[in-house]
Amino acid sequence: MALSVRLDPLLEGRVEQEARRLGITKSEFVKDALERVLGLKSPAAIYRQVIDQEAYRVMEPTTDLSENAGERVKALLREKHSS
């Protein structure tokens, strides 16, 4: 279902900036924000999922679990929105 929303230029700029920073589309960013606000998605749950995946991955001894966690969260968000 399509939904059209008018945003003031400042808010639209922030949405565009954050979406670009996360490597997702503005639509994906807005959908994600709505899901979180409506209680349909928990950022903490996504983060735990990333950490759990890393705990089972075979890692080199010098790799830190927290290293690149933000990138892994972004990848999960992109993967979720692409399916």
Phi, psi and omega in degrees: 000134179269147178220132180250130181228135177267130179241147174290155186304323180295314179294318179299320178297319178295318178299313180298316180298313181292320179298317179296318179298322180277348180077030179232169179282164176298321179299314179298320179298313181294317178300316179299315180298317179297317179299319179292315181296322181278001178078017180272348182215139179246119177302326179296322179295320178297316180297316178299322179298318179297313181297318179298319178297320181291327181296329181267350180281140177287120185239155175284150185303334183271357183280132178262135181301329182279348182296125178062027179300321179300319179295321180292322177296316178300318181297319178296318179297316179298318180296317180297316183284339180277344181266000000 
